[in-house]
Amino acid sequence: MKLNCLSCGHSVDLRDGYNDYDGQVKCFACGGLMAIRTQDGQIKWVELVVRPRHDEDSTLQETI
């Protein structure tokens, strides 16, 4: 089962251990944290819990 991160869109591979699951999943691409609920191998509910923080200082340094 795969889930696209609600923050960055990266594909997160959920293994068989997540077939019946109610808890949190972290995106390793951006660090976003999602709360999910699955049942019988299908995603029933997803919510973005923590949006990754972008480093504004690095953006400022690039524009100077």
mmCIF file as Biopython writes it, N, C-alpha, C and O atoms, coordinates in Angstrom:
data_model
#
loop_
_atom_site.group_PDB
_atom_site.id
_atom_site.type_symbol
_atom_site.label_atom_id
_atom_site.label_alt_id
_atom_site.label_comp_id
_atom_site.label_asym_id
_atom_site.label_entity_id
_atom_site.label_seq_id
_atom_site.pdbx_PDB_ins_code
_atom_site.Cartn_x
_atom_site.Cartn_y
_atom_site.Cartn_z
_atom_site.occupancy
_atom_site.B_iso_or_equiv
_atom_site.auth_seq_id
_atom_site.auth_asym_id
_atom_site.pdbx_PDB_model_num
ATOM 1   N N  . MET A ? 1  ? 0.856   -1.167 0.000  1.0 0.0 1  A 1 
ATOM 2   C CA . MET A ? 1  ? 0.000   0.000  0.000  1.0 0.0 1  A 1 
ATOM 3   C C  . MET A ? 1  ? 0.902   1.230  0.000  1.0 0.0 1  A 1 
ATOM 4   O O  . MET A ? 1  ? 1.899   1.278  0.721  1.0 0.0 1  A 1 
ATOM 5   N N  . LYS A ? 2  ? 0.551   2.209  -0.802 1.0 0.0 2  A 1 
ATOM 6   C CA . LYS A ? 2  ? 1.330   3.443  -0.881 1.0 0.0 2  A 1 
ATOM 7   C C  . LYS A ? 2  ? 0.445   4.630  -0.527 1.0 0.0 2  A 1 
ATOM 8   O O  . LYS A ? 2  ? -0.766  4.625  -0.744 1.0 0.0 2  A 1 
ATOM 9   N N  . LEU A ? 3  ? 1.094   5.641  0.022  1.0 0.0 3  A 1 
ATOM 10  C CA . LEU A ? 3  ? 0.419   6.862  0.435  1.0 0.0 3  A 1 
ATOM 11  C C  . LEU A ? 3  ? 1.275   8.029  -0.018 1.0 0.0 3  A 1 
ATOM 12  O O  . LEU A ? 3  ? 2.487   8.016  0.197  1.0 0.0 3  A 1 
ATOM 13  N N  . ASN A ? 4  ? 0.680   9.037  -0.638 1.0 0.0 4  A 1 
ATOM 14  C CA . ASN A ? 4  ? 1.423   10.237 -1.002 1.0 0.0 4  A 1 
ATOM 15  C C  . ASN A ? 4  ? 1.409   11.201 0.176  1.0 0.0 4  A 1 
ATOM 16  O O  . ASN A ? 4  ? 0.360   11.462 0.764  1.0 0.0 4  A 1 
ATOM 17  N N  . CYS A ? 5  ? 2.581   11.727 0.514  1.0 0.0 5  A 1 
ATOM 18  C CA . CYS A ? 5  ? 2.705   12.689 1.611  1.0 0.0 5  A 1 
ATOM 19  C C  . CYS A ? 5  ? 1.820   13.899 1.317  1.0 0.0 5  A 1 
ATOM 20  O O  . CYS A ? 5  ? 1.836   14.431 0.207  1.0 0.0 5  A 1 
ATOM 21  N N  . LEU A ? 6  ? 1.062   14.324 2.302  1.0 0.0 6  A 1 
ATOM 22  C CA . LEU A ? 6  ? 0.182   15.478 2.140  1.0 0.0 6  A 1 
ATOM 23  C C  . LEU A ? 6  ? 0.951   16.789 2.108  1.0 0.0 6  A 1 
ATOM 24  O O  . LEU A ? 6  ? 0.393   17.820 1.731  1.0 0.0 6  A 1 
ATOM 25  N N  . SER A ? 7  ? 2.211   16.771 2.493  1.0 0.0 7  A 1 
ATOM 26  C CA . SER A ? 7  ? 3.022   17.979 2.498  1.0 0.0 7  A 1 
ATOM 27  C C  . SER A ? 7  ? 3.827   18.143 1.214  1.0 0.0 7  A 1 
ATOM 28  O O  . SER A ? 7  ? 3.820   19.214 0.608  1.0 0.0 7  A 1 
ATOM 29  N N  . CYS A ? 8  ? 4.529   17.072 0.792  1.0 0.0 8  A 1 
ATOM 30  C CA . CYS A ? 8  ? 5.432   17.202 -0.360 1.0 0.0 8  A 1 
ATOM 31  C C  . CYS A ? 8  ? 5.054   16.325 -1.550 1.0 0.0 8  A 1 
ATOM 32  O O  . CYS A ? 8  ? 5.593   16.510 -2.641 1.0 0.0 8  A 1 
ATOM 33  N N  . GLY A ? 9  ? 4.135   15.369 -1.362 1.0 0.0 9  A 1 
ATOM 34  C CA . GLY A ? 9  ? 3.714   14.500 -2.445 1.0 0.0 9  A 1 
ATOM 35  C C  . GLY A ? 9  ? 4.561   13.258 -2.639 1.0 0.0 9  A 1 
ATOM 36  O O  . GLY A ? 9  ? 4.265   12.443 -3.512 1.0 0.0 9  A 1 
ATOM 37  N N  . HIS A ? 10 ? 5.611   13.097 -1.841 1.0 0.0 10 A 1 
ATOM 38  C CA . HIS A ? 10 ? 6.481   11.921 -1.944 1.0 0.0 10 A 1 
ATOM 39  C C  . HIS A ? 10 ? 5.680   10.650 -1.653 1.0 0.0 10 A 1 
ATOM 40  O O  . HIS A ? 10 ? 4.823   10.642 -0.768 1.0 0.0 10 A 1 
ATOM 41  N N  . SER A ? 11 ? 5.958   9.587  -2.390 1.0 0.0 11 A 1 
ATOM 42  C CA . SER A ? 11 ? 5.275   8.313  -2.193 1.0 0.0 11 A 1 
ATOM 43  C C  . SER A ? 11 ? 5.872   7.584  -0.986 1.0 0.0 11 A 1 
ATOM 44  O O  . SER A ? 11 ? 7.065   7.280  -0.961 1.0 0.0 11 A 1 
ATOM 45  N N  . VAL A ? 12 ? 5.034   7.311  0.006  1.0 0.0 12 A 1 
ATOM 46  C CA . VAL A ? 12 ? 5.445   6.604  1.215  1.0 0.0 12 A 1 
ATOM 47  C C  . VAL A ? 12 ? 4.925   5.172  1.109  1.0 0.0 12 A 1 
ATOM 48  O O  . VAL A ? 12 ? 3.721   4.955  0.973  1.0 0.0 12 A 1 
ATOM 49  N N  . ASP A ? 13 ? 5.833   4.194  1.170  1.0 0.0 13 A 1 
ATOM 50  C CA . ASP A ? 13 ? 5.462   2.788  1.057  1.0 0.0 13 A 1 
ATOM 51  C C  . ASP A ? 13 ? 5.087   2.249  2.433  1.0 0.0 13 A 1 
ATOM 52  O O  . ASP A ? 13 ? 5.919   2.207  3.339  1.0 0.0 13 A 1 
ATOM 53  N N  . LEU A ? 14 ? 3.847   1.842  2.583  1.0 0.0 14 A 1 
ATOM 54  C CA . LEU A ? 14 ? 3.369   1.260  3.836  1.0 0.0 14 A 1 
ATOM 55  C C  . LEU A ? 14 ? 3.362   -0.253 3.681  1.0 0.0 14 A 1 
ATOM 56  O O  . LEU A ? 14 ? 2.715   -0.785 2.780  1.0 0.0 14 A 1 
ATOM 57  N N  . ARG A ? 15 ? 4.066   -0.933 4.540  1.0 0.0 15 A 1 
ATOM 58  C CA . ARG A ? 15 ? 4.169   -2.396 4.449  1.0 0.0 15 A 1 
ATOM 59  C C  . ARG A ? 15 ? 2.956   -3.071 5.057  1.0 0.0 15 A 1 
ATOM 60  O O  . ARG A ? 15 ? 2.030   -2.410 5.527  1.0 0.0 15 A 1 
ATOM 61  N N  . ASP A ? 16 ? 2.972   -4.392 5.042  1.0 0.0 16 A 1 
ATOM 62  C CA . ASP A ? 16 ? 1.830   -5.175 5.524  1.0 0.0 16 A 1 
ATOM 63  C C  . ASP A ? 16 ? 1.471   -4.888 6.978  1.0 0.0 16 A 1 
ATOM 64  O O  . ASP A ? 16 ? 0.323   -5.086 7.375  1.0 0.0 16 A 1 
ATOM 65  N N  . GLY A ? 17 ? 2.413   -4.433 7.767  1.0 0.0 17 A 1 
ATOM 66  C CA . GLY A ? 17 ? 2.145   -4.105 9.160  1.0 0.0 17 A 1 
ATOM 67  C C  . GLY A ? 17 ? 1.171   -2.949 9.322  1.0 0.0 17 A 1 
ATOM 68  O O  . GLY A ? 17 ? 0.658   -2.717 10.417 1.0 0.0 17 A 1 
ATOM 69  N N  . TYR A ? 18 ? 0.915   -2.228 8.249  1.0 0.0 18 A 1 
ATOM 70  C CA . TYR A ? 18 ? -0.004  -1.091 8.278  1.0 0.0 18 A 1 
ATOM 71  C C  . TYR A ? 18 ? -1.381  -1.440 7.708  1.0 0.0 18 A 1 
ATOM 72  O O  . TYR A ? 18 ? -2.190  -0.540 7.485  1.0 0.0 18 A 1 
ATOM 73  N N  . ASN A ? 19 ? -1.665  -2.720 7.469  1.0 0.0 19 A 1 
ATOM 74  C CA . ASN A ? 19 ? -2.955  -3.107 6.886  1.0 0.0 19 A 1 
ATOM 75  C C  . ASN A ? 19 ? -4.136  -2.738 7.775  1.0 0.0 19 A 1 
ATOM 76  O O  . ASN A ? 19 ? -5.186  -2.343 7.268  1.0 0.0 19 A 1 
ATOM 77  N N  . ASP A ? 20 ? -3.983  -2.858 9.075  1.0 0.0 20 A 1 
ATOM 78  C CA . ASP A ? 20 ? -4.986  -2.425 10.051 1.0 0.0 20 A 1 
ATOM 79  C C  . ASP A ? 20 ? -4.247  -1.586 11.081 1.0 0.0 20 A 1 
ATOM 80  O O  . ASP A ? 20 ? -3.701  -2.116 12.049 1.0 0.0 20 A 1 
ATOM 81  N N  . TYR A ? 21 ? -4.230  -0.269 10.868 1.0 0.0 21 A 1 
ATOM 82  C CA . TYR A ? 21 ? -3.365  0.612  11.651 1.0 0.0 21 A 1 
ATOM 83  C C  . TYR A ? 21 ? -4.092  1.916  11.939 1.0 0.0 21 A 1 
ATOM 84  O O  . TYR A ? 21 ? -4.849  2.418  11.108 1.0 0.0 21 A 1 
ATOM 85  N N  . ASP A ? 22 ? -3.856  2.450  13.114 1.0 0.0 22 A 1 
ATOM 86  C CA . ASP A ? 22 ? -4.367  3.760  13.506 1.0 0.0 22 A 1 
ATOM 87  C C  . ASP A ? 22 ? -3.246  4.449  14.261 1.0 0.0 22 A 1 
ATOM 88  O O  . ASP A ? 22 ? -2.994  4.134  15.424 1.0 0.0 22 A 1 
ATOM 89  N N  . GLY A ? 23 ? -2.567  5.389  13.610 1.0 0.0 23 A 1 
ATOM 90  C CA . GLY A ? 23 ? -1.432  6.052  14.236 1.0 0.0 23 A 1 
ATOM 91  C C  . GLY A ? 23 ? -0.762  7.022  13.288 1.0 0.0 23 A 1 
ATOM 92  O O  . GLY A ? 23 ? -1.387  7.538  12.361 1.0 0.0 23 A 1 
ATOM 93  N N  . GLN A ? 24 ? 0.517   7.266  13.527 1.0 0.0 24 A 1 
ATOM 94  C CA . GLN A ? 24 ? 1.246   8.267  12.760 1.0 0.0 24 A 1 
ATOM 95  C C  . GLN A ? 24 ? 2.273   7.630  11.834 1.0 0.0 24 A 1 
ATOM 96  O O  . GLN A ? 24 ? 2.829   6.570  12.120 1.0 0.0 24 A 1 
ATOM 97  N N  . VAL A ? 25 ? 2.507   8.316  10.706 1.0 0.0 25 A 1 
ATOM 98  C CA . VAL A ? 25 ? 3.492   7.906  9.713  1.0 0.0 25 A 1 
ATOM 99  C C  . VAL A ? 25 ? 4.303   9.138  9.347  1.0 0.0 25 A 1 
ATOM 100 O O  . VAL A ? 25 ? 3.746   10.217 9.143  1.0 0.0 25 A 1 
ATOM 101 N N  . LYS A ? 26 ? 5.623   8.976  9.264  1.0 0.0 26 A 1 
ATOM 102 C CA . LYS A ? 26 ? 6.508   10.090 8.924  1.0 0.0 26 A 1 
ATOM 103 C C  . LYS A ? 26 ? 7.001   9.952  7.489  1.0 0.0 26 A 1 
ATOM 104 O O  . LYS A ? 26 ? 7.381   8.864  7.056  1.0 0.0 26 A 1 
ATOM 105 N N  . CYS A ? 27 ? 6.991   11.055 6.759  1.0 0.0 27 A 1 
ATOM 106 C CA . CYS A ? 27 ? 7.565   11.096 5.419  1.0 0.0 27 A 1 
ATOM 107 C C  . CYS A ? 27 ? 9.065   11.325 5.570  1.0 0.0 27 A 1 
ATOM 108 O O  . CYS A ? 27 ? 9.492   12.311 6.169  1.0 0.0 27 A 1 
ATOM 109 N N  . PHE A ? 28 ? 9.862   10.407 5.022  1.0 0.0 28 A 1 
ATOM 110 C CA . PHE A ? 28 ? 11.307  10.544 5.154  1.0 0.0 28 A 1 
ATOM 111 C C  . PHE A ? 28 ? 11.888  11.537 4.160  1.0 0.0 28 A 1 
ATOM 112 O O  . PHE A ? 28 ? 13.051  11.920 4.292  1.0 0.0 28 A 1 
ATOM 113 N N  . ALA A ? 29 ? 11.116  11.963 3.173  1.0 0.0 29 A 1 
ATOM 114 C CA . ALA A ? 29 ? 11.597  12.952 2.207  1.0 0.0 29 A 1 
ATOM 115 C C  . ALA A ? 29 ? 11.570  14.362 2.797  1.0 0.0 29 A 1 
ATOM 116 O O  . ALA A ? 29 ? 12.527  15.119 2.634  1.0 0.0 29 A 1 
ATOM 117 N N  . CYS A ? 30 ? 10.470  14.721 3.486  1.0 0.0 30 A 1 
ATOM 118 C CA . CYS A ? 30 ? 10.341  16.095 3.984  1.0 0.0 30 A 1 
ATOM 119 C C  . CYS A ? 30 ? 10.209  16.184 5.502  1.0 0.0 30 A 1 
ATOM 120 O O  . CYS A ? 30 ? 10.335  17.271 6.065  1.0 0.0 30 A 1 
ATOM 121 N N  . GLY A ? 31 ? 9.958   15.064 6.172  1.0 0.0 31 A 1 
ATOM 122 C CA . GLY A ? 31 ? 9.794   15.076 7.620  1.0 0.0 31 A 1 
ATOM 123 C C  . GLY A ? 31 ? 8.373   15.346 8.077  1.0 0.0 31 A 1 
ATOM 124 O O  . GLY A ? 31 ? 8.121   15.444 9.278  1.0 0.0 31 A 1 
ATOM 125 N N  . GLY A ? 32 ? 7.438   15.468 7.140  1.0 0.0 32 A 1 
ATOM 126 C CA . GLY A ? 32 ? 6.039   15.687 7.499  1.0 0.0 32 A 1 
ATOM 127 C C  . GLY A ? 32 ? 5.488   14.495 8.268  1.0 0.0 32 A 1 
ATOM 128 O O  . GLY A ? 32 ? 5.864   13.352 8.008  1.0 0.0 32 A 1 
ATOM 129 N N  . LEU A ? 33 ? 4.603   14.764 9.207  1.0 0.0 33 A 1 
ATOM 130 C CA . LEU A ? 33 ? 4.014   13.719 10.033 1.0 0.0 33 A 1 
ATOM 131 C C  . LEU A ? 33 ? 2.516   13.665 9.751  1.0 0.0 33 A 1 
ATOM 132 O O  . LEU A ? 33 ? 1.818   14.675 9.841  1.0 0.0 33 A 1 
ATOM 133 N N  . MET A ? 34 ? 2.032   12.466 9.408  1.0 0.0 34 A 1 
ATOM 134 C CA . MET A ? 34 ? 0.622   12.282 9.086  1.0 0.0 34 A 1 
ATOM 135 C C  . MET A ? 34 ? -0.002  11.290 10.051 1.0 0.0 34 A 1 
ATOM 136 O O  . MET A ? 34 ? 0.624   10.301 10.433 1.0 0.0 34 A 1 
ATOM 137 N N  . ALA A ? 35 ? -1.233  11.557 10.440 1.0 0.0 35 A 1 
ATOM 138 C CA . ALA A ? 35 ? -2.029  10.597 11.195 1.0 0.0 35 A 1 
ATOM 139 C C  . ALA A ? 35 ? -2.857  9.835  10.174 1.0 0.0 35 A 1 
ATOM 140 O O  . ALA A ? 35 ? -3.512  10.440 9.326  1.0 0.0 35 A 1 
ATOM 141 N N  . ILE A ? 36 ? -2.830  8.489  10.254 1.0 0.0 36 A 1 
ATOM 142 C CA . ILE A ? 36 ? -3.557  7.683  9.279  1.0 0.0 36 A 1 
ATOM 143 C C  . ILE A ? 36 ? -4.386  6.611  9.980  1.0 0.0 36 A 1 
ATOM 144 O O  . ILE A ? 36 ? -4.101  6.215  11.110 1.0 0.0 36 A 1 
ATOM 145 N N  . ARG A ? 37 ? -5.411  6.160  9.282  1.0 0.0 37 A 1 
ATOM 146 C CA . ARG A ? 37 ? -6.197  5.013  9.727  1.0 0.0 37 A 1 
ATOM 147 C C  . ARG A ? 37 ? -6.392  4.121  8.509  1.0 0.0 37 A 1 
ATOM 148 O O  . ARG A ? 37 ? -6.889  4.569  7.475  1.0 0.0 37 A 1 
ATOM 149 N N  . THR A ? 38 ? -5.995  2.849  8.636  1.0 0.0 38 A 1 
ATOM 150 C CA . THR A ? 38 ? -6.187  1.881  7.561  1.0 0.0 38 A 1 
ATOM 151 C C  . THR A ? 38 ? -7.008  0.711  8.087  1.0 0.0 38 A 1 
ATOM 152 O O  . THR A ? 38 ? -7.013  0.413  9.281  1.0 0.0 38 A 1 
ATOM 153 N N  . GLN A ? 39 ? -7.695  0.064  7.167  1.0 0.0 39 A 1 
ATOM 154 C CA . GLN A ? 39 ? -8.489  -1.106 7.529  1.0 0.0 39 A 1 
ATOM 155 C C  . GLN A ? 39 ? -8.502  -2.055 6.339  1.0 0.0 39 A 1 
ATOM 156 O O  . GLN A ? 39 ? -8.798  -1.647 5.216  1.0 0.0 39 A 1 
ATOM 157 N N  . ASP A ? 40 ? -8.183  -3.306 6.584  1.0 0.0 40 A 1 
ATOM 158 C CA . ASP A ? 40 ? -8.150  -4.334 5.540  1.0 0.0 40 A 1 
ATOM 159 C C  . ASP A ? 40 ? -7.282  -3.919 4.352  1.0 0.0 40 A 1 
ATOM 160 O O  . ASP A ? 40 ? -7.626  -4.195 3.202  1.0 0.0 40 A 1 
ATOM 161 N N  . GLY A ? 41 ? -6.165  -3.262 4.627  1.0 0.0 41 A 1 
ATOM 162 C CA . GLY A ? 41 ? -5.225  -2.881 3.580  1.0 0.0 41 A 1 
ATOM 163 C C  . GLY A ? 41 ? -5.633  -1.670 2.765  1.0 0.0 41 A 1 
ATOM 164 O O  . GLY A ? 41 ? -5.037  -1.408 1.720  1.0 0.0 41 A 1 
ATOM 165 N N  . GLN A ? 42 ? -6.637  -0.921 3.215  1.0 0.0 42 A 1 
ATOM 166 C CA . GLN A ? 42 ? -7.083  0.277  2.507  1.0 0.0 42 A 1 
ATOM 167 C C  . GLN A ? 42 ? -7.008  1.482  3.429  1.0 0.0 42 A 1 
ATOM 168 O O  . GLN A ? 42 ? -7.304  1.389  4.620  1.0 0.0 42 A 1 
ATOM 169 N N  . ILE A ? 43 ? -6.609  2.608  2.865  1.0 0.0 43 A 1 
ATOM 170 C CA . ILE A ? 43 ? -6.518  3.847  3.633  1.0 0.0 43 A 1 
ATOM 171 C C  . ILE A ? 43 ? -7.925  4.401  3.816  1.0 0.0 43 A 1 
ATOM 172 O O  . ILE A ? 43 ? -8.653  4.614  2.846  1.0 0.0 43 A 1 
ATOM 173 N N  . LYS A ? 44 ? -8.294  4.629  5.061  1.0 0.0 44 A 1 
ATOM 174 C CA . LYS A ? 44 ? -9.624  5.151  5.383  1.0 0.0 44 A 1 
ATOM 175 C C  . LYS A ? 44 ? -9.591  6.639  5.714  1.0 0.0 44 A 1 
ATOM 176 O O  . LYS A ? 44 ? -10.559 7.355  5.460  1.0 0.0 44 A 1 
ATOM 177 N N  . TRP A ? 45 ? -8.467  7.108  6.286  1.0 0.0 45 A 1 
ATOM 178 C CA . TRP A ? 45 ? -8.400  8.496  6.744  1.0 0.0 45 A 1 
ATOM 179 C C  . TRP A ? 45 ? -6.947  8.926  6.845  1.0 0.0 45 A 1 
ATOM 180 O O  . TRP A ? 45 ? -6.098  8.165  7.310  1.0 0.0 45 A 1 
ATOM 181 N N  . VAL A ? 46 ? -6.660  10.159 6.403  1.0 0.0 46 A 1 
ATOM 182 C CA . VAL A ? 46 ? -5.306  10.726 6.496  1.0 0.0 46 A 1 
ATOM 183 C C  . VAL A ? 46 ? -5.431  12.197 6.864  1.0 0.0 46 A 1 
ATOM 184 O O  . VAL A ? 46 ? -6.296  12.906 6.350  1.0 0.0 46 A 1 
ATOM 185 N N  . GLU A ? 47 ? -4.556  12.648 7.761  1.0 0.0 47 A 1 
ATOM 186 C CA . GLU A ? 47 ? -4.522  14.060 8.143  1.0 0.0 47 A 1 
ATOM 187 C C  . GLU A ? 47 ? -3.071  14.463 8.378  1.0 0.0 47 A 1 
ATOM 188 O O  . GLU A ? 47 ? -2.309  13.716 8.991  1.0 0.0 47 A 1 
ATOM 189 N N  . LEU A ? 48 ? -2.689  15.634 7.894  1.0 0.0 48 A 1 
ATOM 190 C CA . LEU A ? 48 ? -1.346  16.154 8.134  1.0 0.0 48 A 1 
ATOM 191 C C  . LEU A ? 48 ? -1.291  16.705 9.552  1.0 0.0 48 A 1 
ATOM 192 O O  . LEU A ? 48 ? -2.045  17.614 9.900  1.0 0.0 48 A 1 
ATOM 193 N N  . VAL A ? 49 ? -0.394  16.151 10.371 1.0 0.0 49 A 1 
ATOM 194 C CA . VAL A ? 49 ? -0.279  16.546 11.774 1.0 0.0 49 A 1 
ATOM 195 C C  . VAL A ? 49 ? 0.786   17.624 11.932 1.0 0.0 49 A 1 
ATOM 196 O O  . VAL A ? 49 ? 0.552   18.643 12.582 1.0 0.0 49 A 1 
ATOM 197 N N  . VAL A ? 50 ? 1.956   17.398 11.337 1.0 0.0 50 A 1 
ATOM 198 C CA . VAL A ? 50 ? 3.065   18.345 11.440 1.0 0.0 50 A 1 
ATOM 199 C C  . VAL A ? 50 ? 3.605   18.616 10.049 1.0 0.0 50 A 1 
ATOM 200 O O  . VAL A ? 50 ? 4.072   17.707 9.362  1.0 0.0 50 A 1 
ATOM 201 N N  . ARG A ? 51 ? 3.538   19.861 9.647  1.0 0.0 51 A 1 
ATOM 202 C CA . ARG A ? 51 ? 4.122   20.273 8.374  1.0 0.0 51 A 1 
ATOM 203 C C  . ARG A ? 51 ? 5.596   20.574 8.628  1.0 0.0 51 A 1 
ATOM 204 O O  . ARG A ? 51 ? 5.927   21.245 9.606  1.0 0.0 51 A 1 
ATOM 205 N N  . PRO A ? 52 ? 6.482   20.089 7.764  1.0 0.0 52 A 1 
ATOM 206 C CA . PRO A ? 52 ? 7.907   20.347 7.982  1.0 0.0 52 A 1 
ATOM 207 C C  . PRO A ? 52 ? 8.205   21.836 7.911  1.0 0.0 52 A 1 
ATOM 208 O O  . PRO A ? 52 ? 7.590   22.578 7.143  1.0 0.0 52 A 1 
ATOM 209 N N  . ARG A ? 53 ? 9.141   22.246 8.711  1.0 0.0 53 A 1 
ATOM 210 C CA . ARG A ? 53 ? 9.538   23.652 8.757  1.0 0.0 53 A 1 
ATOM 211 C C  . ARG A ? 53 ? 10.584  23.910 7.691  1.0 0.0 53 A 1 
ATOM 212 O O  . ARG A ? 53 ? 11.586  23.198 7.608  1.0 0.0 53 A 1 
ATOM 213 N N  . HIS A ? 54 ? 10.352  24.926 6.878  1.0 0.0 54 A 1 
ATOM 214 C CA . HIS A ? 54 ? 11.322  25.288 5.851  1.0 0.0 54 A 1 
ATOM 215 C C  . HIS A ? 54 ? 12.291  26.308 6.423  1.0 0.0 54 A 1 
ATOM 216 O O  . HIS A ? 54 ? 11.898  27.196 7.179  1.0 0.0 54 A 1 
ATOM 217 N N  . ASP A ? 55 ? 13.545  26.178 6.063  1.0 0.0 55 A 1 
ATOM 218 C CA . ASP A ? 55 ? 14.579  27.069 6.568  1.0 0.0 55 A 1 
ATOM 219 C C  . ASP A ? 55 ? 14.547  28.369 5.775  1.0 0.0 55 A 1 
ATOM 220 O O  . ASP A ? 55 ? 15.061  28.429 4.658  1.0 0.0 55 A 1 
ATOM 221 N N  . GLU A ? 56 ? 13.941  29.416 6.351  1.0 0.0 56 A 1 
ATOM 222 C CA . GLU A ? 56 ? 13.820  30.698 5.666  1.0 0.0 56 A 1 
ATOM 223 C C  . GLU A ? 56 ? 15.166  31.394 5.529  1.0 0.0 56 A 1 
ATOM 224 O O  . GLU A ? 56 ? 15.364  32.156 4.582  1.0 0.0 56 A 1 
ATOM 225 N N  . ASP A ? 57 ? 16.101  31.152 6.454  1.0 0.0 57 A 1 
ATOM 226 C CA . ASP A ? 57 ? 17.406  31.795 6.390  1.0 0.0 57 A 1 
ATOM 227 C C  . ASP A ? 57 ? 18.168  31.380 5.140  1.0 0.0 57 A 1 
ATOM 228 O O  . ASP A ? 57 ? 18.846  32.212 4.537  1.0 0.0 57 A 1 
ATOM 229 N N  . SER A ? 58 ? 18.077  30.116 4.734  1.0 0.0 58 A 1 
ATOM 230 C CA . SER A ? 58 ? 18.801  29.667 3.548  1.0 0.0 58 A 1 
ATOM 231 C C  . SER A ? 58 ? 18.221  30.315 2.299  1.0 0.0 58 A 1 
ATOM 232 O O  . SER A ? 58 ? 18.965  30.613 1.364  1.0 0.0 58 A 1 
ATOM 233 N N  . THR A ? 59 ? 16.905  30.541 2.259  1.0 0.0 59 A 1 
ATOM 234 C CA . THR A ? 59 ? 16.284  31.211 1.122  1.0 0.0 59 A 1 
ATOM 235 C C  . THR A ? 59 ? 16.752  32.654 1.053  1.0 0.0 59 A 1 
ATOM 236 O O  . THR A ? 59 ? 17.023  33.170 -0.031 1.0 0.0 59 A 1 
ATOM 237 N N  . LEU A ? 60 ? 16.848  33.303 2.194  1.0 0.0 60 A 1 
ATOM 238 C CA . LEU A ? 60 ? 17.299  34.685 2.244  1.0 0.0 60 A 1 
ATOM 239 C C  . LEU A ? 60 ? 18.738  34.792 1.767  1.0 0.0 60 A 1 
ATOM 240 O O  . LEU A ? 60 ? 19.067  35.717 1.024  1.0 0.0 60 A 1 
ATOM 241 N N  . GLN A ? 61 ? 19.599  33.878 2.172  1.0 0.0 61 A 1 
ATOM 242 C CA . GLN A ? 61 ? 20.997  33.913 1.772  1.0 0.0 61 A 1 
ATOM 243 C C  . GLN A ? 61 ? 21.155  33.699 0.274  1.0 0.0 61 A 1 
ATOM 244 O O  . GLN A ? 61 ? 22.060  34.269 -0.336 1.0 0.0 61 A 1 
ATOM 245 N N  . GLU A ? 62 ? 20.292  32.885 -0.331 1.0 0.0 62 A 1 
ATOM 246 C CA . GLU A ? 62 ? 20.388  32.630 -1.761 1.0 0.0 62 A 1 
ATOM 247 C C  . GLU A ? 62 ? 20.005  33.850 -2.576 1.0 0.0 62 A 1 
ATOM 248 O O  . GLU A ? 62 ? 20.503  34.019 -3.689 1.0 0.0 62 A 1 
ATOM 249 N N  . THR A ? 63 ? 19.132  34.711 -2.056 1.0 0.0 63 A 1 
ATOM 250 C CA . THR A ? 63 ? 18.678  35.863 -2.824 1.0 0.0 63 A 1 
ATOM 251 C C  . THR A ? 63 ? 19.594  37.066 -2.670 1.0 0.0 63 A 1 
ATOM 252 O O  . THR A ? 63 ? 19.477  38.024 -3.433 1.0 0.0 63 A 1 
ATOM 253 N N  . ILE A ? 64 ? 20.496  37.040 -1.708 1.0 0.0 64 A 1 
ATOM 254 C CA . ILE A ? 64 ? 21.387  38.189 -1.474 1.0 0.0 64 A 1 
ATOM 255 C C  . ILE A ? 64 ? 22.541  38.181 -2.443 1.0 0.0 64 A 1 
ATOM 256 O O  . ILE A ? 64 ? 23.392  39.069 -2.397 1.0 0.0 64 A 1 
#
